[in-house]
Amino acid sequence: MGRLLVLIALVVVAAWLIRRALRRAATHDAPESSAVRDELVRCAHCGLLLPRAEARESAGALYCSEEHARLGPARRRAAP
Ligand SMILES: [Zn+2]
């Protein structure tokens, strides 16, 4: 019985290690930059969705381009 439990534990650990290795290979050893690259953010000026890595940051807001970073957040009309 004890042996069976050890065997099951080994199989679980092996499966976990294999899955982790596959995931690491898929992300080219850079899980952090991959997560940042995949994250989509919205331009504070025009609302365009773009990858976080391509966004410009200005005054705590994210923009799609230098132009929109310079123009700043879009001014919203008062709610009707
Ligand atoms: Zn924009």
PDB file of the backbone (N, CA, C, O) and the ligand in Angstrom, with CONECT records:
HET     ZN  A 101       1
ATOM      1  N   MET A   1       0.841  -1.212   0.000  1.00  0.00           N
ATOM      2  CA  MET A   1       0.000   0.000   0.000  1.00  0.00           C
ATOM      3  C   MET A   1       0.865   1.247   0.000  1.00  0.00           C
ATOM      4  O   MET A   1       0.629   2.189  -0.757  1.00  0.00           O
ATOM      5  N   GLY A   2       1.880   1.235   0.871  1.00  0.00           N
ATOM      6  CA  GLY A   2       2.785   2.375   0.944  1.00  0.00           C
ATOM      7  C   GLY A   2       3.517   2.583  -0.367  1.00  0.00           C
ATOM      8  O   GLY A   2       3.715   3.711  -0.816  1.00  0.00           O
ATOM      9  N   ARG A   3       3.921   1.455  -0.982  1.00  0.00           N
ATOM     10  CA  ARG A   3       4.624   1.537  -2.264  1.00  0.00           C
ATOM     11  C   ARG A   3       3.749   2.176  -3.335  1.00  0.00           C
ATOM     12  O   ARG A   3       4.215   2.974  -4.148  1.00  0.00           O
ATOM     13  N   LEU A   4       2.457   1.803  -3.317  1.00  0.00           N
ATOM     14  CA  LEU A   4       1.520   2.334  -4.310  1.00  0.00           C
ATOM     15  C   LEU A   4       1.412   3.852  -4.178  1.00  0.00           C
ATOM     16  O   LEU A   4       1.401   4.572  -5.176  1.00  0.00           O
ATOM     17  N   LEU A   5       1.333   4.324  -2.946  1.00  0.00           N
ATOM     18  CA  LEU A   5       1.241   5.773  -2.716  1.00  0.00           C
ATOM     19  C   LEU A   5       2.493   6.490  -3.225  1.00  0.00           C
ATOM     20  O   LEU A   5       2.407   7.557  -3.833  1.00  0.00           O
ATOM     21  N   VAL A   6       3.650   5.889  -2.968  1.00  0.00           N
ATOM     22  CA  VAL A   6       4.907   6.478  -3.445  1.00  0.00           C
ATOM     23  C   VAL A   6       4.924   6.523  -4.969  1.00  0.00           C
ATOM     24  O   VAL A   6       5.360   7.506  -5.569  1.00  0.00           O
ATOM     25  N   LEU A   7       4.438   5.437  -5.591  1.00  0.00           N
ATOM     26  CA  LEU A   7       4.390   5.364  -7.051  1.00  0.00           C
ATOM     27  C   LEU A   7       3.477   6.460  -7.608  1.00  0.00           C
ATOM     28  O   LEU A   7       3.826   7.135  -8.577  1.00  0.00           O
ATOM     29  N   ILE A   8       2.314   6.630  -6.992  1.00  0.00           N
ATOM     30  CA  ILE A   8       1.368   7.663  -7.440  1.00  0.00           C
ATOM     31  C   ILE A   8       1.994   9.051  -7.286  1.00  0.00           C
ATOM     32  O   ILE A   8       1.879   9.896  -8.174  1.00  0.00           O
ATOM     33  N   ALA A   9       2.655   9.272  -6.151  1.00  0.00           N
ATOM     34  CA  ALA A   9       3.301  10.559  -5.922  1.00  0.00           C
ATOM     35  C   ALA A   9       4.368  10.828  -6.976  1.00  0.00           C
ATOM     36  O   ALA A   9       4.488  11.950  -7.467  1.00  0.00           O
ATOM     37  N   LEU A  10       5.137   9.809  -7.324  1.00  0.00           N
ATOM     38  CA  LEU A  10       6.182   9.963  -8.342  1.00  0.00           C
ATOM     39  C   LEU A  10       5.572  10.304  -9.694  1.00  0.00           C
ATOM     40  O   LEU A  10       6.091  11.156 -10.414  1.00  0.00           O
ATOM     41  N   VAL A  11       4.468   9.638 -10.043  1.00  0.00           N
ATOM     42  CA  VAL A  11       3.803   9.903 -11.324  1.00  0.00           C
ATOM     43  C   VAL A  11       3.296  11.345 -11.360  1.00  0.00           C
ATOM     44  O   VAL A  11       3.447  12.034 -12.369  1.00  0.00           O
ATOM     45  N   VAL A  12       2.696  11.796 -10.262  1.00  0.00           N
ATOM     46  CA  VAL A  12       2.167  13.158 -10.197  1.00  0.00           C
ATOM     47  C   VAL A  12       3.301  14.170 -10.347  1.00  0.00           C
ATOM     48  O   VAL A  12       3.180  15.136 -11.101  1.00  0.00           O
ATOM     49  N   VAL A  13       4.398  13.948  -9.631  1.00  0.00           N
ATOM     50  CA  VAL A  13       5.538  14.863  -9.702  1.00  0.00           C
ATOM     51  C   VAL A  13       6.138  14.863 -11.113  1.00  0.00           C
ATOM     52  O   VAL A  13       6.502  15.917 -11.635  1.00  0.00           O
ATOM     53  N   ALA A  14       6.239  13.686 -11.721  1.00  0.00           N
ATOM     54  CA  ALA A  14       6.785  13.589 -13.078  1.00  0.00           C
ATOM     55  C   ALA A  14       5.901  14.340 -14.067  1.00  0.00           C
ATOM     56  O   ALA A  14       6.401  15.068 -14.924  1.00  0.00           O
ATOM     57  N   ALA A  15       4.595  14.161 -13.946  1.00  0.00           N
ATOM     58  CA  ALA A  15       3.665  14.848 -14.846  1.00  0.00           C
ATOM     59  C   ALA A  15       3.783  16.363 -14.672  1.00  0.00           C
ATOM     60  O   ALA A  15       3.740  17.117 -15.644  1.00  0.00           O
ATOM     61  N   TRP A  16       3.931  16.791 -13.430  1.00  0.00           N
ATOM     62  CA  TRP A  16       4.047  18.223 -13.153  1.00  0.00           C
ATOM     63  C   TRP A  16       5.336  18.789 -13.759  1.00  0.00           C
ATOM     64  O   TRP A  16       5.340  19.869 -14.350  1.00  0.00           O
ATOM     65  N   LEU A  17       6.434  18.030 -13.596  1.00  0.00           N
ATOM     66  CA  LEU A  17       7.720  18.481 -14.145  1.00  0.00           C
ATOM     67  C   LEU A  17       7.666  18.556 -15.669  1.00  0.00           C
ATOM     68  O   LEU A  17       8.180  19.504 -16.264  1.00  0.00           O
ATOM     69  N   ILE A  18       7.044  17.557 -16.301  1.00  0.00           N
ATOM     70  CA  ILE A  18       6.955  17.541 -17.767  1.00  0.00           C
ATOM     71  C   ILE A  18       6.113  18.720 -18.245  1.00  0.00           C
ATOM     72  O   ILE A  18       6.484  19.402 -19.201  1.00  0.00           O
ATOM     73  N   ARG A  19       4.982  18.960 -17.585  1.00  0.00           N
ATOM     74  CA  ARG A  19       4.119  20.066 -17.985  1.00  0.00           C
ATOM     75  C   ARG A  19       4.851  21.405 -17.832  1.00  0.00           C
ATOM     76  O   ARG A  19       4.746  22.290 -18.681  1.00  0.00           O
ATOM     77  N   ARG A  20       5.591  21.526 -16.735  1.00  0.00           N
ATOM     78  CA  ARG A  20       6.332  22.769 -16.500  1.00  0.00           C
ATOM     79  C   ARG A  20       7.414  22.966 -17.561  1.00  0.00           C
ATOM     80  O   ARG A  20       7.629  24.077 -18.045  1.00  0.00           O
ATOM     81  N   ALA A  21       8.093  21.870 -17.916  1.00  0.00           N
ATOM     82  CA  ALA A  21       9.145  21.946 -18.931  1.00  0.00           C
ATOM     83  C   ALA A  21       8.557  22.346 -20.283  1.00  0.00           C
ATOM     84  O   ALA A  21       9.137  23.161 -21.000  1.00  0.00           O
ATOM     85  N   LEU A  22       7.404  21.769 -20.628  1.00  0.00           N
ATOM     86  CA  LEU A  22       6.759  22.097 -21.898  1.00  0.00           C
ATOM     87  C   LEU A  22       6.336  23.563 -21.917  1.00  0.00           C
ATOM     88  O   LEU A  22       6.518  24.258 -22.917  1.00  0.00           O
ATOM     89  N   ARG A  23       5.771  24.023 -20.808  1.00  0.00           N
ATOM     90  CA  ARG A  23       5.328  25.418 -20.752  1.00  0.00           C
ATOM     91  C   ARG A  23       6.530  26.357 -20.882  1.00  0.00           C
ATOM     92  O   ARG A  23       6.460  27.383 -21.560  1.00  0.00           O
ATOM     93  N   ARG A  24       7.627  25.993 -20.225  1.00  0.00           N
ATOM     94  CA  ARG A  24       8.822  26.842 -20.286  1.00  0.00           C
ATOM     95  C   ARG A  24       9.387  26.887 -21.707  1.00  0.00           C
ATOM     96  O   ARG A  24       9.842  27.935 -22.164  1.00  0.00           O
ATOM     97  N   ALA A  25       9.356  25.741 -22.405  1.00  0.00           N
ATOM     98  CA  ALA A  25       9.839  25.688 -23.783  1.00  0.00           C
ATOM     99  C   ALA A  25       8.965  26.558 -24.684  1.00  0.00           C
ATOM    100  O   ALA A  25       9.466  27.227 -25.588  1.00  0.00           O
ATOM    101  N   ALA A  26       7.674  26.543 -24.435  1.00  0.00           N
ATOM    102  CA  ALA A  26       6.741  27.311 -25.260  1.00  0.00           C
ATOM    103  C   ALA A  26       6.950  28.809 -25.086  1.00  0.00           C
ATOM    104  O   ALA A  26       6.715  29.582 -26.014  1.00  0.00           O
ATOM    105  N   THR A  27       7.386  29.216 -23.913  1.00  0.00           N
ATOM    106  CA  THR A  27       7.557  30.645 -23.655  1.00  0.00           C
ATOM    107  C   THR A  27       9.013  31.074 -23.815  1.00  0.00           C
ATOM    108  O   THR A  27       9.359  32.208 -23.486  1.00  0.00           O
ATOM    109  N   HIS A  28       9.886  30.167 -24.325  1.00  0.00           N
ATOM    110  CA  HIS A  28      11.288  30.494 -24.591  1.00  0.00           C
ATOM    111  C   HIS A  28      12.000  31.034 -23.358  1.00  0.00           C
ATOM    112  O   HIS A  28      12.727  32.024 -23.437  1.00  0.00           O
ATOM    113  N   ASP A  29      11.788  30.381 -22.221  1.00  0.00           N
ATOM    114  CA  ASP A  29      12.491  30.717 -20.979  1.00  0.00           C
ATOM    115  C   ASP A  29      12.261  32.146 -20.519  1.00  0.00           C
ATOM    116  O   ASP A  29      13.064  32.679 -19.753  1.00  0.00           O
ATOM    117  N   ALA A  30      11.195  32.773 -20.964  1.00  0.00           N
ATOM    118  CA  ALA A  30      10.922  34.141 -20.545  1.00  0.00           C
ATOM    119  C   ALA A  30       9.446  34.305 -20.205  1.00  0.00           C
ATOM    120  O   ALA A  30       8.723  35.017 -20.904  1.00  0.00           O
ATOM    121  N   PRO A  31       9.001  33.662 -19.155  1.00  0.00           N
ATOM    122  CA  PRO A  31       7.571  33.734 -18.832  1.00  0.00           C
ATOM    123  C   PRO A  31       7.114  35.148 -18.488  1.00  0.00           C
ATOM    124  O   PRO A  31       5.971  35.511 -18.769  1.00  0.00           O
ATOM    125  N   GLU A  32       7.984  35.948 -17.888  1.00  0.00           N
ATOM    126  CA  GLU A  32       7.568  37.291 -17.486  1.00  0.00           C
ATOM    127  C   GLU A  32       7.371  38.205 -18.698  1.00  0.00           C
ATOM    128  O   GLU A  32       6.333  38.852 -18.833  1.00  0.00           O
ATOM    129  N   SER A  33       8.372  38.253 -19.573  1.00  0.00           N
ATOM    130  CA  SER A  33       8.257  39.132 -20.740  1.00  0.00           C
ATOM    131  C   SER A  33       7.118  38.663 -21.639  1.00  0.00           C
ATOM    132  O   SER A  33       6.451  39.475 -22.279  1.00  0.00           O
ATOM    133  N   SER A  34       6.897  37.344 -21.685  1.00  0.00           N
ATOM    134  CA  SER A  34       5.798  36.812 -22.489  1.00  0.00           C
ATOM    135  C   SER A  34       4.460  37.298 -21.946  1.00  0.00           C
ATOM    136  O   SER A  34       3.578  37.685 -22.712  1.00  0.00           O
ATOM    137  N   ALA A  35       4.311  37.279 -20.629  1.00  0.00           N
ATOM    138  CA  ALA A  35       3.059  37.737 -20.028  1.00  0.00           C
ATOM    139  C   ALA A  35       2.851  39.215 -20.315  1.00  0.00           C
ATOM    140  O   ALA A  35       1.733  39.653 -20.588  1.00  0.00           O
ATOM    141  N   VAL A  36       3.937  39.985 -20.252  1.00  0.00           N
ATOM    142  CA  VAL A  36       3.829  41.415 -20.512  1.00  0.00           C
ATOM    143  C   VAL A  36       3.494  41.654 -21.974  1.00  0.00           C
ATOM    144  O   VAL A  36       2.702  42.537 -22.301  1.00  0.00           O
ATOM    145  N   ARG A  37       4.108  40.852 -22.864  1.00  0.00           N
ATOM    146  CA  ARG A  37       3.897  41.035 -24.292  1.00  0.00           C
ATOM    147  C   ARG A  37       2.454  40.695 -24.667  1.00  0.00           C
ATOM    148  O   ARG A  37       1.870  41.335 -25.541  1.00  0.00           O
ATOM    149  N   ASP A  38       1.884  39.690 -24.006  1.00  0.00           N
ATOM    150  CA  ASP A  38       0.539  39.247 -24.359  1.00  0.00           C
ATOM    151  C   ASP A  38      -0.550  40.133 -23.769  1.00  0.00           C
ATOM    152  O   ASP A  38      -1.689  40.109 -24.235  1.00  0.00           O
ATOM    153  N   GLU A  39      -0.211  40.906 -22.757  1.00  0.00           N
ATOM    154  CA  GLU A  39      -1.232  41.706 -22.111  1.00  0.00           C
ATOM    155  C   GLU A  39      -1.648  42.870 -23.016  1.00  0.00           C
ATOM    156  O   GLU A  39      -0.803  43.588 -23.550  1.00  0.00           O
ATOM    157  N   LEU A  40      -2.947  43.042 -23.177  1.00  0.00           N
ATOM    158  CA  LEU A  40      -3.434  44.144 -23.999  1.00  0.00           C
ATOM    159  C   LEU A  40      -3.845  45.303 -23.103  1.00  0.00           C
ATOM    160  O   LEU A  40      -4.468  45.114 -22.059  1.00  0.00           O
ATOM    161  N   VAL A  41      -3.483  46.500 -23.534  1.00  0.00           N
ATOM    162  CA  VAL A  41      -3.860  47.701 -22.795  1.00  0.00           C
ATOM    163  C   VAL A  41      -4.601  48.635 -23.744  1.00  0.00           C
ATOM    164  O   VAL A  41      -4.530  48.472 -24.962  1.00  0.00           O
ATOM    165  N   ARG A  42      -5.306  49.605 -23.193  1.00  0.00           N
ATOM    166  CA  ARG A  42      -6.106  50.508 -24.007  1.00  0.00           C
ATOM    167  C   ARG A  42      -5.472  51.899 -23.984  1.00  0.00           C
ATOM    168  O   ARG A  42      -5.092  52.403 -22.927  1.00  0.00           O
ATOM    169  N   CYS A  43      -5.363  52.504 -25.153  1.00  0.00           N
ATOM    170  CA  CYS A  43      -4.846  53.861 -25.248  1.00  0.00           C
ATOM    171  C   CYS A  43      -5.799  54.801 -24.524  1.00  0.00           C
ATOM    172  O   CYS A  43      -7.007  54.765 -24.757  1.00  0.00           O
ATOM    173  N   ALA A  44      -5.260  55.642 -23.648  1.00  0.00           N
ATOM    174  CA  ALA A  44      -6.096  56.548 -22.868  1.00  0.00           C
ATOM    175  C   ALA A  44      -6.681  57.654 -23.733  1.00  0.00           C
ATOM    176  O   ALA A  44      -7.633  58.321 -23.328  1.00  0.00           O
ATOM    177  N   HIS A  45      -6.120  57.853 -24.924  1.00  0.00           N
ATOM    178  CA  HIS A  45      -6.615  58.929 -25.793  1.00  0.00           C
ATOM    179  C   HIS A  45      -7.682  58.428 -26.768  1.00  0.00           C
ATOM    180  O   HIS A  45      -8.779  58.983 -26.821  1.00  0.00           O
ATOM    181  N   CYS A  46      -7.366  57.376 -27.544  1.00  0.00           N
ATOM    182  CA  CYS A  46      -8.286  56.930 -28.598  1.00  0.00           C
ATOM    183  C   CYS A  46      -8.951  55.597 -28.290  1.00  0.00           C
ATOM    184  O   CYS A  46      -9.865  55.190 -29.007  1.00  0.00           O
ATOM    185  N   GLY A  47      -8.510  54.902 -27.228  1.00  0.00           N
ATOM    186  CA  GLY A  47      -9.168  53.659 -26.844  1.00  0.00           C
ATOM    187  C   GLY A  47      -8.694  52.443 -27.614  1.00  0.00           C
ATOM    188  O   GLY A  47      -9.268  51.363 -27.473  1.00  0.00           O
ATOM    189  N   LEU A  48      -7.646  52.598 -28.437  1.00  0.00           N
ATOM    190  CA  LEU A  48      -7.114  51.471 -29.214  1.00  0.00           C
ATOM    191  C   LEU A  48      -6.490  50.439 -28.277  1.00  0.00           C
ATOM    192  O   LEU A  48      -5.808  50.790 -27.314  1.00  0.00           O
ATOM    193  N   LEU A  49      -6.735  49.151 -28.576  1.00  0.00           N
ATOM    194  CA  LEU A  49      -6.100  48.081 -27.816  1.00  0.00           C
ATOM    195  C   LEU A  49      -4.767  47.744 -28.461  1.00  0.00           C
ATOM    196  O   LEU A  49      -4.680  47.593 -29.679  1.00  0.00           O
ATOM    197  N   LEU A  50      -3.725  47.626 -27.637  1.00  0.00           N
ATOM    198  CA  LEU A  50      -2.415  47.291 -28.165  1.00  0.00           C
ATOM    199  C   LEU A  50      -1.633  46.536 -27.104  1.00  0.00           C
ATOM    200  O   LEU A  50      -1.934  46.648 -25.916  1.00  0.00           O
ATOM    201  N   PRO A  51      -0.612  45.753 -27.527  1.00  0.00           N
ATOM    202  CA  PRO A  51       0.189  45.021 -26.548  1.00  0.00           C
ATOM    203  C   PRO A  51       0.880  45.987 -25.579  1.00  0.00           C
ATOM    204  O   PRO A  51       1.325  47.068 -25.967  1.00  0.00           O
ATOM    205  N   ARG A  52       0.958  45.574 -24.322  1.00  0.00           N
ATOM    206  CA  ARG A  52       1.559  46.399 -23.267  1.00  0.00           C
ATOM    207  C   ARG A  52       2.975  46.838 -23.645  1.00  0.00           C
ATOM    208  O   ARG A  52       3.380  47.958 -23.333  1.00  0.00           O
ATOM    209  N   ALA A  53       3.730  45.956 -24.318  1.00  0.00           N
ATOM    210  CA  ALA A  53       5.127  46.247 -24.651  1.00  0.00           C
ATOM    211  C   ALA A  53       5.247  47.385 -25.664  1.00  0.00           C
ATOM    212  O   ALA A  53       6.278  48.055 -25.730  1.00  0.00           O
ATOM    213  N   GLU A  54       4.174  47.606 -26.468  1.00  0.00           N
ATOM    214  CA  GLU A  54       4.239  48.644 -27.497  1.00  0.00           C
ATOM    215  C   GLU A  54       3.629  49.961 -27.029  1.00  0.00           C
ATOM    216  O   GLU A  54       3.673  50.963 -27.743  1.00  0.00           O
ATOM    217  N   ALA A  55       3.065  49.953 -25.837  1.00  0.00           N
ATOM    218  CA  ALA A  55       2.391  51.159 -25.349  1.00  0.00           C
ATOM    219  C   ALA A  55       3.399  52.144 -24.770  1.00  0.00           C
ATOM    220  O   ALA A  55       4.422  51.745 -24.212  1.00  0.00           O
ATOM    221  N   ARG A  56       3.106  53.423 -24.908  1.00  0.00           N
ATOM    222  CA  ARG A  56       3.900  54.473 -24.275  1.00  0.00           C
ATOM    223  C   ARG A  56       3.200  54.884 -22.985  1.00  0.00           C
ATOM    224  O   ARG A  56       1.974  54.979 -22.927  1.00  0.00           O
ATOM    225  N   GLU A  57       3.992  55.122 -21.969  1.00  0.00           N
ATOM    226  CA  GLU A  57       3.406  55.526 -20.704  1.00  0.00           C
ATOM    227  C   GLU A  57       3.734  56.987 -20.452  1.00  0.00           C
ATOM    228  O   GLU A  57       4.878  57.418 -20.603  1.00  0.00           O
ATOM    229  N   SER A  58       2.714  57.741 -20.065  1.00  0.00           N
ATOM    230  CA  SER A  58       2.907  59.143 -19.770  1.00  0.00           C
ATOM    231  C   SER A  58       1.946  59.553 -18.667  1.00  0.00           C
ATOM    232  O   SER A  58       0.735  59.364 -18.788  1.00  0.00           O
ATOM    233  N   ALA A  59       2.481  60.108 -17.601  1.00  0.00           N
ATOM    234  CA  ALA A  59       1.675  60.581 -16.478  1.00  0.00           C
ATOM    235  C   ALA A  59       0.742  59.492 -15.957  1.00  0.00           C
ATOM    236  O   ALA A  59      -0.412  59.757 -15.621  1.00  0.00           O
ATOM    237  N   GLY A  60       1.255  58.265 -15.896  1.00  0.00           N
ATOM    238  CA  GLY A  60       0.482  57.176 -15.312  1.00  0.00           C
ATOM    239  C   GLY A  60      -0.560  56.577 -16.233  1.00  0.00           C
ATOM    240  O   GLY A  60      -1.270  55.653 -15.835  1.00  0.00           O
ATOM    241  N   ALA A  61      -0.674  57.086 -17.475  1.00  0.00           N
ATOM    242  CA  ALA A  61      -1.641  56.527 -18.423  1.00  0.00           C
ATOM    243  C   ALA A  61      -0.888  55.916 -19.597  1.00  0.00           C
ATOM    244  O   ALA A  61       0.266  56.264 -19.851  1.00  0.00           O
ATOM    245  N   LEU A  62      -1.545  55.000 -20.315  1.00  0.00           N
ATOM    246  CA  LEU A  62      -0.920  54.316 -21.438  1.00  0.00           C
ATOM    247  C   LEU A  62      -1.505  54.815 -22.750  1.00  0.00           C
ATOM    248  O   LEU A  62      -2.705  55.069 -22.853  1.00  0.00           O
ATOM    249  N   TYR A  63      -0.637  54.954 -23.757  1.00  0.00           N
ATOM    250  CA  TYR A  63      -1.054  55.491 -25.052  1.00  0.00           C
ATOM    251  C   TYR A  63      -0.504  54.634 -26.174  1.00  0.00           C
ATOM    252  O   TYR A  63       0.469  53.904 -25.984  1.00  0.00           O
ATOM    253  N   CYS A  64      -1.128  54.720 -27.350  1.00  0.00           N
ATOM    254  CA  CYS A  64      -0.724  53.906 -28.494  1.00  0.00           C
ATOM    255  C   CYS A  64       0.450  54.538 -29.222  1.00  0.00           C
ATOM    256  O   CYS A  64       1.173  53.835 -29.928  1.00  0.00           O
ATOM    257  N   SER A  65       0.665  55.839 -29.075  1.00  0.00           N
ATOM    258  CA  SER A  65       1.712  56.517 -29.828  1.00  0.00           C
ATOM    259  C   SER A  65       2.225  57.727 -29.049  1.00  0.00           C
ATOM    260  O   SER A  65       1.609  58.173 -28.082  1.00  0.00           O
ATOM    261  N   GLU A  66       3.368  58.243 -29.499  1.00  0.00           N
ATOM    262  CA  GLU A  66       3.931  59.446 -28.885  1.00  0.00           C
ATOM    263  C   GLU A  66       2.950  60.614 -29.014  1.00  0.00           C
ATOM    264  O   GLU A  66       2.804  61.432 -28.106  1.00  0.00           O
ATOM    265  N   GLU A  67       2.283  60.664 -30.170  1.00  0.00           N
ATOM    266  CA  GLU A  67       1.326  61.736 -30.438  1.00  0.00           C
ATOM    267  C   GLU A  67       0.212  61.744 -29.388  1.00  0.00           C
ATOM    268  O   GLU A  67      -0.113  62.791 -28.828  1.00  0.00           O
ATOM    269  N   HIS A  68      -0.360  60.590 -29.131  1.00  0.00           N
ATOM    270  CA  HIS A  68      -1.462  60.519 -28.168  1.00  0.00           C
ATOM    271  C   HIS A  68      -0.956  60.712 -26.742  1.00  0.00           C
ATOM    272  O   HIS A  68      -1.682  61.233 -25.896  1.00  0.00           O
ATOM    273  N   ALA A  69       0.284  60.298 -26.467  1.00  0.00           N
ATOM    274  CA  ALA A  69       0.858  60.546 -25.145  1.00  0.00           C
ATOM    275  C   ALA A  69       0.989  62.051 -24.915  1.00  0.00           C
ATOM    276  O   ALA A  69       0.794  62.550 -23.807  1.00  0.00           O
ATOM    277  N   ARG A  70       1.328  62.766 -26.006  1.00  0.00           N
ATOM    278  CA  ARG A  70       1.486  64.224 -25.917  1.00  0.00           C
ATOM    279  C   ARG A  70       0.119  64.901 -25.735  1.00  0.00           C
ATOM    280  O   ARG A  70      -0.011  65.873 -24.991  1.00  0.00           O
ATOM    281  N   LEU A  71      -0.904  64.362 -26.437  1.00  0.00           N
ATOM    282  CA  LEU A  71      -2.245  64.956 -26.365  1.00  0.00           C
ATOM    283  C   LEU A  71      -2.928  64.674 -25.025  1.00  0.00           C
ATOM    284  O   LEU A  71      -3.784  65.439 -24.581  1.00  0.00           O
ATOM    285  N   GLY A  72      -2.533  63.555 -24.383  1.00  0.00           N
ATOM    286  CA  GLY A  72      -3.112  63.241 -23.082  1.00  0.00           C
ATOM    287  C   GLY A  72      -4.422  62.487 -23.196  1.00  0.00           C
ATOM    288  O   GLY A  72      -4.881  62.186 -24.297  1.00  0.00           O
ATOM    289  N   PRO A  73      -5.029  62.179 -22.041  1.00  0.00           N
ATOM    290  CA  PRO A  73      -6.277  61.404 -22.035  1.00  0.00           C
ATOM    291  C   PRO A  73      -7.387  62.137 -22.789  1.00  0.00           C
ATOM    292  O   PRO A  73      -7.452  63.367 -22.789  1.00  0.00           O
ATOM    293  N   ALA A  74      -8.257  61.353 -23.432  1.00  0.00           N
ATOM    294  CA  ALA A  74      -9.378  61.941 -24.168  1.00  0.00           C
ATOM    295  C   ALA A  74     -10.309  62.641 -23.188  1.00  0.00           C
ATOM    296  O   ALA A  74     -10.584  62.143 -22.097  1.00  0.00           O
ATOM    297  N   ARG A  75     -10.783  63.801 -23.603  1.00  0.00           N
ATOM    298  CA  ARG A  75     -11.757  64.497 -22.754  1.00  0.00           C
ATOM    299  C   ARG A  75     -13.135  63.936 -23.058  1.00  0.00           C
ATOM    300  O   ARG A  75     -13.610  63.988 -24.193  1.00  0.00           O
ATOM    301  N   ARG A  76     -13.760  63.406 -22.038  1.00  0.00           N
ATOM    302  CA  ARG A  76     -15.081  62.805 -22.238  1.00  0.00           C
ATOM    303  C   ARG A  76     -16.149  63.871 -22.013  1.00  0.00           C
ATOM    304  O   ARG A  76     -16.062  64.717 -21.123  1.00  0.00           O
ATOM    305  N   ARG A  77     -17.165  63.777 -22.879  1.00  0.00           N
ATOM    306  CA  ARG A  77     -18.304  64.696 -22.688  1.00  0.00           C
ATOM    307  C   ARG A  77     -19.069  64.298 -21.445  1.00  0.00           C
ATOM    308  O   ARG A  77     -19.033  63.134 -21.044  1.00  0.00           O
ATOM    309  N   ALA A  78     -19.752  65.231 -20.836  1.00  0.00           N
ATOM    310  CA  ALA A  78     -20.563  64.927 -19.665  1.00  0.00           C
ATOM    311  C   ALA A  78     -21.654  63.927 -20.042  1.00  0.00           C
ATOM    312  O   ALA A  78     -22.244  64.012 -21.119  1.00  0.00           O
ATOM    313  N   ALA A  79     -21.908  63.003 -19.160  1.00  0.00           N
ATOM    314  CA  ALA A  79     -22.923  61.992 -19.436  1.00  0.00           C
ATOM    315  C   ALA A  79     -24.290  62.645 -19.629  1.00  0.00           C
ATOM    316  O   ALA A  79     -24.655  63.565 -18.898  1.00  0.00           O
ATOM    317  N   PRO A  80     -25.028  62.170 -20.600  1.00  0.00           N
ATOM    318  CA  PRO A  80     -26.356  62.767 -20.859  1.00  0.00           C
ATOM    319  C   PRO A  80     -27.351  62.430 -19.742  1.00  0.00           C
ATOM    320  O   PRO A  80     -28.507  62.849 -19.798  1.00  0.00           O
TER     321      PRO A  80
HETATM  322 ZN    ZN A 101      -4.234  56.381 -29.210  1.00  0.00          ZN2+
END
